Amino acid sequence: MPRISEFYGIIIWMYHNDHEPPHFHSEYGEHMMRFTIDSLEPMGGSLPQRAMRLVREWAELHRGELMENWRKARSDLPLDRIQPLP
């Protein structure tokens, strides 16, 4: 599972050849949640509210890069790192 970003103790990653719809995974401590890239809606799992807000804020800023990484992951290509929240 390639890590693509880390910030405030949150880890973001994508799996190669993962199932549709385009999404990414997030982890904070023992909590995990998947988010769709297009709407940033949760697909399952749980995160504390503050971590969820931070993940969505980050994803809003980097949606284009997330989609590009999704395309790369589906083609089994190396993924790019994405800048964390400041």
SERO-4910 file (N, C-alpha, C, O; in steps of 0.05 Angstrom, whole numbers):
BEGIN
 pado doro    nc1    nc2    nc3   cac1   cac2   cac3    cc1    cc2    cc3    oc1    oc2    oc3
  Met    A     17    -23      0      0      0      0     18     25      0     28     33     21
  Pro    A     21     37    -23     38     61    -25     26     84     -9      4     93    -14
  Arg    A     42     95      9     35    120     23     39    143      4     59    145    -10
  Ile    A     19    160      3     22    183    -15     24    210      0     33    230    -11
  Ser    A     16    210     26     19    234     42     16    227     72      5    206     79
  Glu    A     27    244     89     25    241    117     24    269    130     40    287    122
  Phe    A      6    274    148      4    300    162    -12    296    188    -31    281    188
  Tyr    A     -3    310    208    -16    310    235    -23    282    244    -44    277    257
  Gly    A     -6    262    239    -10    235    248    -29    219    230    -35    196    236
  Ile    A    -38    231    208    -56    218    189    -39    208    165    -22    222    155
  Ile    A    -44    183    157    -30    171    134    -51    168    112    -73    158    117
  Ile    A    -43    175     88    -60    172     64    -46    153     45    -22    155     40
  Trp    A    -61    134     34    -50    115     15    -71    106     -5    -95    111     -2
  Met    A    -61     93    -26    -77     80    -47    -66     53    -52    -41     48    -51
  Tyr    A    -83     34    -59    -74      8    -68    -72      8    -98    -88     21   -112
  His    A    -53     -7   -109    -52    -12   -138    -75    -30   -146    -82    -49   -131
  Asn    A    -87    -24   -168   -109    -41   -180   -132    -44   -160   -144    -66   -159
  Asp    A   -139    -23   -145   -161    -24   -126   -187    -22   -141   -188    -15   -165
  His    A   -209    -28   -128   -236    -28   -140   -246      0   -144   -237     19   -131
  Glu    A   -265      3   -162   -279     28   -167   -298     33   -143   -305     13   -129
  Pro    A   -308     57   -138   -301     82   -151   -274     92   -142   -263     82   -122
  Pro    A   -263    112   -156   -237    123   -148   -238    132   -119   -256    147   -111
  His    A   -219    123   -103   -219    130    -75   -191    128    -63   -172    119    -77
  Phe    A   -188    137    -39   -163    134    -24   -169    126      4   -192    127     13
  His    A   -149    116     18   -151    106     45   -137    125     64   -117    138     57
  Ser    A   -148    128     88   -136    144    108   -134    128    134   -151    111    140
  Glu    A   -114    135    150   -110    121    176   -101    142    196    -84    159    191
  Tyr    A   -113    140    220   -105    157    242   -106    140    267   -128    133    277
  Gly    A    -83    132    277    -82    114    300    -94     87    292    -87     75    272
  Glu    A   -114     78    308   -127     53    302   -151     57    283   -165     37    277
  His    A   -157     81    275   -180     87    258   -172     88    228   -150     97    221
  Met    A   -190     78    212   -186     78    183   -212     86    169   -234     79    178
  Met    A   -209    100    146   -233    107    131   -225    111    101   -203    120     95
  Arg    A   -242    102     83   -239    107     55   -256    130     46   -278    133     57
  Phe    A   -247    146     27   -262    169     16   -262    167    -14   -242    160    -26
  Thr    A   -285    173    -26   -286    176    -55   -271    202    -63   -271    221    -47
  Ile    A   -259    202    -86   -244    225    -94   -262    247   -104   -258    271    -99
  Asp    A   -283    239   -119   -300    260   -131   -317    275   -111   -318    300   -114
  Ser    A   -328    262    -92   -346    276    -72   -334    278    -44   -345    292    -27
  Leu    A   -312    264    -40   -300    262    -13   -319    251      8   -316    256     32
  Glu    A   -338    235     -1   -356    221     18   -342    196     29   -328    183     14
  Pro    A   -347    190     54   -336    165     66   -348    141     52   -371    140     45
  Met    A   -331    120     48   -340     95     37   -340     73     58   -347     50     51
  Gly    A   -333     79     81   -332     59    102   -309     65    121   -290     78    115
  Gly    A   -312     54    145   -292     59    166   -300     81    184   -323     91    183
  Ser    A   -281     90    201   -287    112    219   -262    128    225   -240    116    226
  Leu    A   -265    153    229   -244    171    238   -256    190    258   -279    196    257
  Pro    A   -240    200    277   -249    221    294   -257    246    277   -245    249    255
  Gln    A   -276    262    286   -285    284    270   -263    303    261   -263    312    238
  Arg    A   -245    310    279   -223    328    272   -206    316    250   -199    331    231
  Ala    A   -199    291    251   -183    278    231   -198    277    204   -186    281    183
  Met    A   -224    272    205   -241    272    181   -240    299    167   -238    301    143
  Arg    A   -243    320    183   -242    348    172   -215    353    159   -214    365    137
  Leu    A   -194    345    172   -167    350    161   -163    334    135   -152    345    116
  Val    A   -172    309    134   -170    293    109   -185    307     87   -175    309     64
  Arg    A   -209    315     92   -226    328     71   -213    354     62   -213    360     38
  Glu    A   -203    370     81   -190    395     74   -166    390     55   -163    403     35
  Trp    A   -150    370     62   -127    363     46   -135    353     19   -124    361     -2
  Ala    A   -155    336     18   -164    324     -8   -176    345    -26   -172    343    -50
  Glu    A   -190    365    -15   -200    387    -32   -178    401    -46   -180    408    -69
  Leu    A   -155    405    -32   -133    419    -44   -118    402    -65   -104    413    -82
  His    A   -121    376    -63   -104    358    -80   -121    338    -96   -111    317   -103
  Arg    A   -146    345   -102   -163    327   -117   -152    318   -144   -153    295   -151
  Gly    A   -141    338   -159   -129    331   -185   -106    311   -182   -103    293   -198
  Glu    A    -89    315   -162    -66    297   -157    -76    270   -148    -64    249   -156
  Leu    A    -97    269   -133   -109    244   -125   -119    228   -149   -115    204   -151
  Met    A   -133    242   -167   -143    228   -191   -120    218   -208   -121    196   -219
  Glu    A    -99    234   -211    -76    225   -226    -63    201   -213    -56    182   -227
  Asn    A    -61    201   -187    -50    177   -173    -69    153   -177    -60    130   -179
  Trp    A    -95    158   -177   -114    136   -182   -109    123   -209   -108     99   -211
  Arg    A   -105    140   -229   -100    129   -256    -74    113   -256    -72     92   -269
  Lys    A    -54    124   -243    -28    110   -242    -31     83   -227    -21     63   -235
  Ala    A    -46     83   -205    -50     59   -189    -64     38   -206    -58     14   -204
  Arg    A    -84     46   -221    -99     27   -238    -82     15   -260    -87     -7   -269
  Ser    A    -61     30   -267    -42     20   -288    -17      8   -276      2      1   -290
  Asp    A    -17      4   -249      5     -8   -234     31      8   -238     52     -4   -240
  Leu    A     29     34   -239     52     52   -240     58     63   -213     41     64   -195
  Pro    A     83     72   -209     90     85   -183     73    109   -178     67    125   -196
  Leu    A     65    113   -153     49    136   -146     66    159   -136     88    156   -126
  Asp    A     56    183   -141     70    208   -132     63    214   -104     40    210    -95
  Arg    A     82    225    -89     77    236    -63     61    262    -66     65    277    -86
  Ile    A     43    268    -48     27    292    -48     34    308    -23     35    297     -1
  Gln    A     37    334    -27     44    352     -4     24    349     19      0    347     14
  Pro    A     34    349     43     16    348     66      4    375     72     11    395     59
  Leu    A    -15    376     90    -25    401    100     -2    416    114     14    403    127
  Pro    A     -2    442    112     20    457    126     16    456    156     33    468    170
***
